């Protein structure tokens, strides 16, 4: 049984990261018809969905991507956003507890799978279990992961490695990144030997191979959850949130490898 622990982060680092994210996103967000803060792993699929929404409605969408933890902190500090999409329920619950979500708008949108990746052609597929010797695979190299105590992909990954009994032997080889897409890039460029990312991230980069899938029972269920924020100013915000669950968006997410959370 896997238990989802308390989210932890370094307050000093969090404030700096949050300020940088806000500075990068706030001007664009203010100018948009609909401003969306979304988990970095959604980038390719959500870009396509937003494009279709604009084609069909004429309303523009500004998409700001980062780790869910950084985005949630930005929202709590007052950053201008209309819709938030988190890669886990914990960060959504954090801002919901602060009274920042419009009541009745939260929806569980998508699922995903957690995988182990390597540079294209470097390793044959393996089966992950408590007997897997990741140190031998790493051979002195690095394992890239999103921040393991803050970013959802890192939280899921650490939970799984702990459940499988693999965390302690490889912890010293872990290099942490601000979001899961940054971990993907380290592996695709050869700066890290292995990486823990979502299946959709591996699907999006032809320079990497998915060499293993983490057992779904070894980590909390991966749930992308979305909501309209109470301070939303765009009249089209709810329309975009609803659009995320319509057949057009469903097909795009499915084609990108996401799992449906619909009825």
Buried (B, 14 or more C-beta within 10 A) or exposed (E): EBEBEEBEBEEEEBEEBBEBBBEEBBEEBEEBBBBBBBBBBBBBBBBBBBEBBBEEBEBBBBBBBBBBBBBBBBBBEEBBBBBBBBBBBBBBBBBBEEEBBBEEBBBBBBBBBBBBBBBEEBBEEBEBEEEBEBBEBBEEBBBBBBBBBBBBBBBBBBBBBBBBEBBEBBEEBBBBBBBBBBBBBBBBEEBBBBBBBBBBBBBBBEBBBBBBBBBEEBBBBBBBBBBBBBBBEBEBBBBBBEBBBEEBBBEBBEEBBBBEBEE
